[in-house]
Amino acid sequence: MRKITAGLFISLDGVVADPHTWHFPYFNDEMAAAVMGDVQNSDTFLFGRITYEGFAEAWPAREDAGGEDAGMAKDFGDGRKVVVSRRALDFTWRNSEQLQGDFVAGVKALKAEDSDKNIAVTGSVSVVRGLLAAGLLDELRLLVHPIVLGRGLRLFEDGPGPFPLKLVQAQTFTTGVMDLLYAPADVPDASNRK
C-alpha cells in the first residue's frame, strides 16, 4: 500500500494560511532539501482545489523561466496531480486530473495503486484534515517557523479529533525552523502512568 505524506509550513501559533506572506525569510538550503526530498520521493500529488490553482498558476512559469527552482517545477509538472474538488475543473497544467467519487474511496484507490513512490500532499489544509479524520495519512511534516502570526487559518481548528501522533524525526534548521515529522500513533494507555 502506498504511503501518503503531507507537508505544511506552519507558524508557532498553528497558522498555515498564506505562507507566501511570511515563510520566505526562513527558506534556506536545509528547508529546500527537506521539501525536495518529499517531492522526489513522490510520483503523485494530492491537492485541494485552492492550492492546486495557486500551484498551476506559478510552477509552470517557473519551469519555463529556467531559474534556480526550475528543477522542482519540472518535478511538480511531471508528477501526477490529483485534485480534490466538489465542482468540475478544467486543467491547464499537464498530468492533472480530478479525484473521482467519494473522497475516502478515491484516496484508498490511490493508495492501492502499484507504485513504490509516495503520494504527497503540499498545503491543502482541508485535504490534510480529511486524511487525518479518515485515518489515511501516513506522515505529517510540519515545518514550524519561529513566528507568531496572531491570526489566519490554523491547521487544527475545532472539529473532529483527537488524532494521536508520534514524533518520528526532528531537526532544527539554522533559521530556527523546526522540521518535525509525525506518524499516526495509538492513544497512550493512561493506566501505565505513575
Accessible surface in RSA format (square Angstrom, percent):
REM  Atomic radii and reference values for relative SASA: ProtOr
REM  Chains: A
REM  Algorithm: Lee & Richards
REM  Probe-radius: 1.40
REM  Slices: 20
REM RES _ NUM      All-atoms   Total-Side   Main-Chain    Non-polar    All polar
REM                ABS   REL    ABS   REL    ABS   REL    ABS   REL    ABS   REL
RES MET A   1   179.02  92.7  96.42  63.8  82.60 196.7  96.91  82.4  82.10 108.8
RES ARG A   2    10.97   4.6   3.62   1.8   7.35  17.5   6.65   9.1   4.32   2.6
RES LYS A   3    79.91  39.0  76.07  46.7   3.84   9.1  39.47  35.5  40.45  43.1
RES ILE A   4     0.00   0.0   0.00   0.0   0.00   0.0   0.00   0.0   0.00   0.0
RES THR A   5    12.06   8.6  11.64  11.8   0.42   1.0   8.86  11.9   3.20   4.8
RES ALA A   6     2.78   2.6   0.00   0.0   2.78   6.3   1.74   2.5   1.04   2.7
RES GLY A   7    19.01  23.4   0.00   N/A  19.01  23.4  13.97  38.3   5.05  11.3
RES LEU A   8     8.40   4.7   4.17   3.0   4.23  10.6   7.82   5.5   0.57   1.5
RES PHE A   9    48.87  24.5  43.71  27.1   5.17  13.4  43.71  26.5   5.17  14.8
RES ILE A  10     9.24   5.3   9.24   6.9   0.00   0.0   9.24   6.7   0.00   0.0
RES SER A  11     2.32   2.0   0.00   0.0   2.32   5.4   0.00   0.0   2.32   3.3
RES LEU A  12   107.49  59.9  76.73  54.9  30.76  77.3  77.33  54.3  30.16  81.2
RES ASP A  13    38.05  26.7  20.25  20.2  17.80  42.1  30.66  72.2   7.39   7.4
RES GLY A  14    19.20  23.7   0.00   N/A  19.20  23.7  18.66  51.2   0.53   1.2
RES VAL A  15     2.06   1.4   2.06   1.9   0.00   0.0   2.06   1.8   0.00   0.0
RES VAL A  16     8.53   5.6   0.33   0.3   8.20  19.8   0.33   0.3   8.20  22.2
RES ALA A  17    24.63  22.6  16.42  25.3   8.20  18.7  22.50  31.7   2.13   5.6
RES ASP A  18    84.14  58.9  77.02  76.7   7.12  16.8  10.59  24.9  73.55  73.4
RES PRO A  19    41.94  30.6  41.94  38.2   0.00   0.0  41.94  34.6   0.00   0.0
RES HIS A  20   122.22  66.8 102.74  71.4  19.48  49.8  71.84  74.0  50.38  58.6
RES THR A  21    98.52  70.1  59.97  60.8  38.55  91.9  57.85  77.7  40.67  61.5
RES TRP A  22    16.01   6.4   9.82   4.8   6.19  14.5  14.84   7.9   1.17   1.9
RES HIS A  23     5.30   2.9   5.30   3.7   0.00   0.0   2.81   2.9   2.50   2.9
RES PHE A  24   116.31  58.2 105.09  65.1  11.22  29.2 105.31  63.8  11.00  31.5
RES PRO A  25   113.11  82.4  74.06  67.5  39.05 142.0  87.06  71.9  26.05 161.9
RES TYR A  26    42.40  19.8  42.40  24.1   0.00   0.0  20.85  15.7  21.55  26.6
RES PHE A  27    83.52  41.8  62.25  38.6  21.27  55.3  62.25  37.7  21.27  60.9
RES ASN A  28    35.61  24.6  26.03  25.2   9.58  23.1  30.81  74.1   4.80   4.6
RES ASP A  29   127.22  89.1 119.67 119.1   7.54  17.8  37.33  87.8  89.89  89.7
RES GLU A  30    53.93  31.0  44.33  33.5   9.60  22.9  34.32  66.4  19.61  16.0
RES MET A  31     0.00   0.0   0.00   0.0   0.00   0.0   0.00   0.0   0.00   0.0
RES ALA A  32    26.28  24.2  26.18  40.4   0.10   0.2  26.28  37.0   0.00   0.0
RES ALA A  33    69.04  63.5  51.31  79.2  17.73  40.3  60.16  84.7   8.88  23.5
RES ALA A  34    17.02  15.7   4.82   7.4  12.20  27.8  15.64  22.0   1.39   3.7
RES VAL A  35    28.00  18.4  27.07  24.5   0.92   2.2  28.00  24.3   0.00   0.0
RES MET A  36    41.53  21.5  41.53  27.5   0.00   0.0  40.07  34.1   1.46   1.9
RES GLY A  37    25.71  31.7   0.00   N/A  25.71  31.7  25.20  69.2   0.51   1.1
RES ASP A  38    35.37  24.8  32.62  32.5   2.76   6.5  14.36  33.8  21.01  21.0
RES VAL A  39     6.30   4.1   4.82   4.4   1.48   3.6   4.82   4.2   1.48   4.0
RES GLN A  40    98.09  54.8  86.68  63.3  11.41  27.2  29.49  62.8  68.60  52.0
RES ASN A  41    83.95  57.9  80.91  78.2   3.05   7.3   9.63  23.2  74.32  71.8
RES SER A  42    10.95   9.3   0.00   0.0  10.95  25.2   0.00   0.0  10.95  15.3
RES ASP A  43    53.33  37.4  46.27  46.0   7.07  16.7  29.30  69.0  24.03  24.0
RES THR A  44     2.75   2.0   2.75   2.8   0.00   0.0   0.00   0.0   2.75   4.2
RES PHE A  45     2.48   1.2   2.48   1.5   0.00   0.0   2.48   1.5   0.00   0.0
RES LEU A  46     0.04   0.0   0.00   0.0   0.04   0.1   0.00   0.0   0.04   0.1
RES PHE A  47     0.34   0.2   0.34   0.2   0.00   0.0   0.34   0.2   0.00   0.0
RES GLY A  48     6.62   8.2   0.00   N/A   6.62   8.2   6.62  18.2   0.00   0.0
RES ARG A  49    56.33  23.7  52.46  26.7   3.87   9.2   6.04   8.2  50.29  30.5
RES ILE A  50   131.52  74.8 126.41  94.2   5.11  12.3 126.53  91.1   4.99  13.5
RES THR A  51    27.81  19.8  19.92  20.2   7.90  18.8  12.71  17.1  15.10  22.8
RES TYR A  52     9.56   4.5   9.56   5.4   0.00   0.0   9.53   7.2   0.03   0.0
RES GLU A  53    81.63  46.9  74.96  56.7   6.68  15.9  36.45  70.5  45.19  36.9
RES GLY A  54    40.25  49.6   0.00   N/A  40.25  49.6  34.26  94.0   5.98  13.4
RES PHE A  55    38.76  19.4  38.18  23.6   0.58   1.5  38.76  23.5   0.00   0.0
RES ALA A  56    18.72  17.2   8.71  13.4  10.02  22.8   8.92  12.6   9.80  26.0
RES GLU A  57   147.56  84.7 124.02  93.8  23.55  56.1  46.32  89.6 101.25  82.7
RES ALA A  58    34.91  32.1  27.14  41.9   7.78  17.7  34.26  48.2   0.65   1.7
RES TRP A  59    25.73  10.3  25.58  12.4   0.15   0.4  20.76  11.1   4.97   8.1
RES PRO A  60    35.77  26.1  34.15  31.1   1.62   5.9  35.48  29.3   0.29   1.8
RES ALA A  61    61.69  56.7  51.53  79.5  10.16  23.1  57.04  80.3   4.65  12.3
RES ARG A  62    86.80  36.4  83.53  42.6   3.27   7.8  20.62  28.2  66.18  40.1
RES GLU A  63    40.53  23.3  30.38  23.0  10.15  24.2  12.64  24.5  27.88  22.8
RES ASP A  64   125.74  88.1  90.20  89.8  35.54  84.0  32.94  77.5  92.80  92.5
RES ALA A  65    84.56  77.7  44.29  68.3  40.27  91.6  55.98  78.8  28.58  75.7
RES GLY A  66    53.49  66.0   0.00   N/A  53.49  66.0  22.87  62.8  30.62  68.6
RES GLY A  67    42.11  51.9   0.00   N/A  42.11  51.9  34.68  95.2   7.44  16.7
RES GLU A  68   188.42 108.2 140.56 106.3  47.85 113.9  63.77 123.3 124.65 101.8
RES ASP A  69    48.85  34.2  44.38  44.2   4.47  10.6  24.30  57.2  24.56  24.5
RES ALA A  70    19.74  18.2  18.27  28.2   1.47   3.4  18.54  26.1   1.20   3.2
RES GLY A  71    46.36  57.2   0.00   N/A  46.36  57.2  39.13 107.4   7.24  16.2
RES MET A  72    23.80  12.3  21.03  13.9   2.78   6.6   9.78   8.3  14.02  18.6
RES ALA A  73     0.40   0.4   0.00   0.0   0.40   0.9   0.00   0.0   0.40   1.1
RES LYS A  74   103.88  50.7 103.88  63.7   0.00   0.0  77.20  69.5  26.68  28.4
RES ASP A  75    47.85  33.5  41.35  41.2   6.50  15.4   8.63  20.3  39.22  39.1
RES PHE A  76     3.67   1.8   3.67   2.3   0.00   0.0   3.67   2.2   0.00   0.0
RES GLY A  77     0.00   0.0   0.00   N/A   0.00   0.0   0.00   0.0   0.00   0.0
RES ASP A  78    69.51  48.7  49.64  49.4  19.87  47.0  27.38  64.4  42.13  42.0
RES GLY A  79     8.97  11.1   0.00   N/A   8.97  11.1   8.76  24.0   0.21   0.5
RES ARG A  80    70.79  29.7  68.09  34.7   2.70   6.4  34.33  46.9  36.46  22.1
RES LYS A  81     0.00   0.0   0.00   0.0   0.00   0.0   0.00   0.0   0.00   0.0
RES VAL A  82     1.51   1.0   1.51   1.4   0.00   0.0   1.51   1.3   0.00   0.0
RES VAL A  83     0.00   0.0   0.00   0.0   0.00   0.0   0.00   0.0   0.00   0.0
RES VAL A  84    35.14  23.1  30.35  27.5   4.79  11.5  30.51  26.5   4.63  12.6
RES SER A  85    25.37  21.4   2.30   3.1  23.08  53.2   9.06  19.3  16.31  22.8
RES ARG A  86   252.85 106.2 209.07 106.6  43.78 104.2  89.13 121.8 163.72  99.2
RES ARG A  87   139.04  58.4 133.07  67.8   5.97  14.2  51.22  70.0  87.81  53.2
RES ALA A  88    99.36  91.4  69.06 106.6  30.29  68.9  72.83 102.6  26.52  70.3
RES LEU A  89    34.42  19.2  14.09  10.1  20.33  51.1  16.94  11.9  17.48  47.0
RES ASP A  90   143.65 100.6 115.41 114.9  28.23  66.8  35.43  83.4 108.21 107.9
RES PHE A  91    62.58  31.3  27.81  17.2  34.77  90.5  28.14  17.1  34.44  98.6
RES THR A  92   133.82  95.2  94.29  95.6  39.53  94.2  81.94 110.1  51.88  78.4
RES TRP A  93     9.88   4.0   3.31   1.6   6.56  15.4   6.00   3.2   3.88   6.3
RES ARG A  94   102.42  43.0  87.18  44.4  15.25  36.3  68.37  93.4  34.06  20.6
RES ASN A  95    75.18  51.8  50.92  49.2  24.27  58.4  20.94  50.4  54.24  52.4
RES SER A  96    22.99  19.4   0.00   0.0  22.99  53.0   0.16   0.4  22.83  32.0
RES GLU A  97    69.00  39.6  66.00  49.9   3.00   7.1  26.31  50.9  42.69  34.9
RES GLN A  98    32.16  18.0  26.77  19.6   5.39  12.8   8.40  17.9  23.75  18.0
RES LEU A  99    20.63  11.5   9.54   6.8  11.10  27.9  10.87   7.6   9.77  26.3
RES GLN A 100   135.81  75.9 124.21  90.8  11.60  27.6  62.83 133.7  72.98  55.4
RES GLY A 101    72.51  89.4   0.00   N/A  72.51  89.4  43.00 118.0  29.52  66.1
RES ASP A 102    93.86  65.7  75.79  75.4  18.07  42.7  38.92  91.6  54.94  54.8
RES PHE A 103    48.45  24.2  42.46  26.3   6.00  15.6  43.49  26.4   4.96  14.2
RES VAL A 104    52.18  34.3  52.15  47.2   0.04   0.1  52.15  45.3   0.04   0.1
RES ALA A 105    58.64  53.9  49.42  76.3   9.22  21.0  53.44  75.3   5.21  13.8
RES GLY A 106     7.97   9.8   0.00   N/A   7.97   9.8   6.94  19.0   1.03   2.3
RES VAL A 107     0.00   0.0   0.00   0.0   0.00   0.0   0.00   0.0   0.00   0.0
RES LYS A 108   110.94  54.1 108.50  66.6   2.44   5.8  56.95  51.3  53.99  57.5
RES ALA A 109    62.02  57.0  50.21  77.5  11.81  26.9  58.07  81.8   3.95  10.5
RES LEU A 110     6.76   3.8   6.64   4.7   0.13   0.3   6.64   4.7   0.13   0.3
RES LYS A 111    13.56   6.6  13.56   8.3   0.00   0.0   7.62   6.9   5.94   6.3
RES ALA A 112    68.63  63.1  40.27  62.1  28.36  64.5  42.96  60.5  25.67  68.0
RES GLU A 113    63.30  36.3  50.51  38.2  12.78  30.4  35.74  69.1  27.56  22.5
RES ASP A 114   155.48 108.9 118.34 117.8  37.14  87.8  43.32 101.9 112.16 111.9
RES SER A 115    38.36  32.4  11.38  15.2  26.97  62.1  20.03  42.7  18.32  25.7
RES ASP A 116   145.09 101.6 103.21 102.7  41.88  99.0  51.55 121.3  93.54  93.3
RES LYS A 117    81.98  40.0  79.44  48.7   2.55   6.1  50.17  45.2  31.81  33.9
RES ASN A 118    27.91  19.2  27.91  27.0   0.00   0.0   0.16   0.4  27.75  26.8
RES ILE A 119     0.00   0.0   0.00   0.0   0.00   0.0   0.00   0.0   0.00   0.0
RES ALA A 120     4.48   4.1   4.47   6.9   0.00   0.0   4.47   6.3   0.00   0.0
RES VAL A 121     1.93   1.3   0.00   0.0   1.93   4.6   0.00   0.0   1.93   5.2
RES THR A 122    39.41  28.0  38.54  39.1   0.87   2.1  28.79  38.7  10.62  16.1
RES GLY A 123    21.22  26.2   0.00   N/A  21.22  26.2  20.08  55.1   1.15   2.6
RES SER A 124     7.11   6.0   0.00   0.0   7.11  16.4   4.82  10.3   2.29   3.2
RES VAL A 125    18.81  12.4  14.84  13.4   3.98   9.6  14.84  12.9   3.98  10.8
RES SER A 126    82.89  70.0  69.28  92.5  13.61  31.4  48.39 103.0  34.50  48.3
RES VAL A 127     3.50   2.3   1.70   1.5   1.80   4.3   3.50   3.0   0.00   0.0
RES VAL A 128     0.01   0.0   0.01   0.0   0.00   0.0   0.01   0.0   0.00   0.0
RES ARG A 129    79.18  33.2  76.60  39.0   2.59   6.2  41.11  56.2  38.07  23.1
RES GLY A 130    23.02  28.4   0.00   N/A  23.02  28.4  20.64  56.6   2.38   5.3
RES LEU A 131     0.00   0.0   0.00   0.0   0.00   0.0   0.00   0.0   0.00   0.0
RES LEU A 132    16.48   9.2   8.90   6.4   7.57  19.0   9.96   7.0   6.52  17.5
RES ALA A 133    58.81  54.1  26.97  41.6  31.84  72.4  28.27  39.8  30.54  80.9
RES ALA A 134    37.69  34.7   5.31   8.2  32.37  73.6  17.52  24.7  20.16  53.4
RES GLY A 135    66.32  81.8   0.00   N/A  66.32  81.8  35.40  97.2  30.91  69.2
RES LEU A 136    15.52   8.6  13.98  10.0   1.54   3.9  15.52  10.9   0.00   0.0
RES LEU A 137     7.32   4.1   3.08   2.2   4.24  10.7   3.08   2.2   4.24  11.4
RES ASP A 138    42.22  29.6  37.62  37.4   4.61  10.9   6.56  15.4  35.66  35.6
RES GLU A 139    34.38  19.7  33.44  25.3   0.94   2.2   3.98   7.7  30.40  24.8
RES LEU A 140     1.53   0.9   1.04   0.7   0.49   1.2   1.04   0.7   0.49   1.3
RES ARG A 141    28.06  11.8  28.01  14.3   0.05   0.1   3.81   5.2  24.25  14.7
RES LEU A 142    16.05   8.9  16.05  11.5   0.00   0.0  16.05  11.3   0.00   0.0
RES LEU A 143     4.15   2.3   4.15   3.0   0.00   0.0   4.15   2.9   0.00   0.0
RES VAL A 144    20.42  13.4  19.26  17.4   1.16   2.8  19.26  16.7   1.16   3.1
RES HIS A 145     0.00   0.0   0.00   0.0   0.00   0.0   0.00   0.0   0.00   0.0
RES PRO A 146    53.55  39.0  34.10  31.1  19.45  70.7  35.07  29.0  18.48 114.9
RES ILE A 147    49.03  27.9  43.79  32.6   5.24  12.6  49.03  35.3   0.00   0.0
RES VAL A 148   102.04  67.1  76.19  69.0  25.84  62.3  76.19  66.2  25.84  70.1
RES LEU A 149    51.03  28.4  27.37  19.6  23.66  59.5  30.11  21.1  20.92  56.3
RES GLY A 150    54.94  67.8   0.00   N/A  54.94  67.8  30.03  82.4  24.91  55.8
RES ARG A 151   195.57  82.1 187.37  95.5   8.21  19.5  67.95  92.9 127.62  77.3
RES GLY A 152    37.59  46.4   0.00   N/A  37.59  46.4  25.43  69.8  12.16  27.2
RES LEU A 153    79.42  44.2  69.55  49.8   9.87  24.8  74.41  52.3   5.01  13.5
RES ARG A 154    72.64  30.5  72.64  37.0   0.00   0.0  29.36  40.1  43.28  26.2
RES LEU A 155     1.01   0.6   0.00   0.0   1.01   2.5   0.00   0.0   1.01   2.7
RES PHE A 156   105.76  52.9  82.16  50.9  23.61  61.4  85.28  51.7  20.48  58.6
RES GLU A 157    91.52  52.5  61.78  46.7  29.73  70.8  24.87  48.1  66.65  54.4
RES ASP A 158   156.85 109.9 123.59 123.0  33.26  78.6  44.63 105.0 112.22 111.9
RES GLY A 159    58.01  71.5   0.00   N/A  58.01  71.5  26.02  71.4  32.00  71.7
RES PRO A 160   107.61  78.4  83.28  75.9  24.33  88.4  95.86  79.1  11.76  73.1
RES GLY A 161    46.22  57.0   0.00   N/A  46.22  57.0  12.71  34.9  33.52  75.1
RES PRO A 162   119.22  86.9  96.63  88.1  22.59  82.1 105.55  87.1  13.67  85.0
RES PHE A 163    61.67  30.9  42.12  26.1  19.55  50.9  44.57  27.0  17.10  48.9
RES PRO A 164    43.77  31.9  30.12  27.5  13.65  49.6  40.80  33.7   2.97  18.5
RES LEU A 165    56.92  31.7  26.68  19.1  30.24  76.0  26.68  18.7  30.24  81.4
RES LYS A 166   115.89  56.5 111.72  68.6   4.16   9.9  59.92  53.9  55.97  59.6
RES LEU A 167    94.68  52.7  64.33  46.0  30.34  76.3  64.33  45.2  30.34  81.7
RES VAL A 168    81.16  53.4  47.86  43.3  33.30  80.2  53.91  46.8  27.25  73.9
RES GLN A 169    83.18  46.5  75.45  55.1   7.72  18.4  30.83  65.6  52.35  39.7
RES ALA A 170    61.06  56.1  28.74  44.3  32.32  73.5  28.76  40.5  32.30  85.6
RES GLN A 171    85.64  47.9  77.99  57.0   7.65  18.2  28.30  60.2  57.34  43.5
RES THR A 172    90.26  64.2  65.36  66.3  24.91  59.4  42.13  56.6  48.13  72.8
RES PHE A 173     5.73   2.9   2.10   1.3   3.63   9.5   2.36   1.4   3.37   9.7
RES THR A 174   124.04  88.2  84.46  85.6  39.58  94.3  79.99 107.4  44.05  66.6
RES THR A 175    44.04  31.3  21.95  22.3  22.09  52.6  31.88  42.8  12.15  18.4
RES GLY A 176    31.11  38.4   0.00   N/A  31.11  38.4  23.09  63.4   8.02  18.0
RES VAL A 177     0.00   0.0   0.00   0.0   0.00   0.0   0.00   0.0   0.00   0.0
RES MET A 178    75.90  39.3  75.90  50.2   0.00   0.0  43.43  36.9  32.47  43.0
RES ASP A 179     3.75   2.6   3.27   3.3   0.48   1.1   0.44   1.0   3.31   3.3
RES LEU A 180    19.27  10.7  19.27  13.8   0.00   0.0  19.27  13.5   0.00   0.0
RES LEU A 181    13.70   7.6  13.69   9.8   0.00   0.0  13.69   9.6   0.00   0.0
RES TYR A 182    49.37  23.0  49.28  28.0   0.09   0.2  22.08  16.6  27.29  33.6
RES ALA A 183    15.13  13.9  14.66  22.6   0.48   1.1  15.13  21.3   0.00   0.0
RES PRO A 184    70.90  51.7  61.60  56.2   9.30  33.8  61.87  51.1   9.03  56.1
RES ALA A 185    32.15  29.6  12.78  19.7  19.37  44.1  21.99  31.0  10.16  26.9
RES ASP A 186   133.43  93.5 116.29 115.7  17.14  40.5  34.83  82.0  98.60  98.3
RES VAL A 187   103.47  68.1  84.23  76.3  19.24  46.4  84.23  73.2  19.24  52.2
RES PRO A 188    88.38  64.4  69.61  63.5  18.77  68.2  80.73  66.7   7.65  47.5
RES ASP A 189    83.88  58.8  66.62  66.3  17.26  40.8  31.96  75.2  51.93  51.8
RES ALA A 190    70.48  64.8  57.11  88.1  13.37  30.4  57.25  80.6  13.23  35.0
RES SER A 191    94.52  79.9  55.07  73.5  39.45  90.9  56.55 120.4  37.97  53.2
RES ASN A 192   115.59  79.7  89.31  86.3  26.27  63.3  31.14  75.0  84.44  81.6
RES ARG A 193   168.52  70.8 140.53  71.6  27.99  66.6  60.56  82.8 107.96  65.4
RES LYS A 194   249.55 121.7 170.07 104.3  79.48 189.2 147.72 133.0 101.83 108.5
END  Absolute sums over single chains surface
CHAIN  1 A    10679.4       7905.5       2773.9       5948.3       4731.1
END  Absolute sums over all chains
TOTAL         10679.4       7905.5       2773.9       5948.3       4731.1
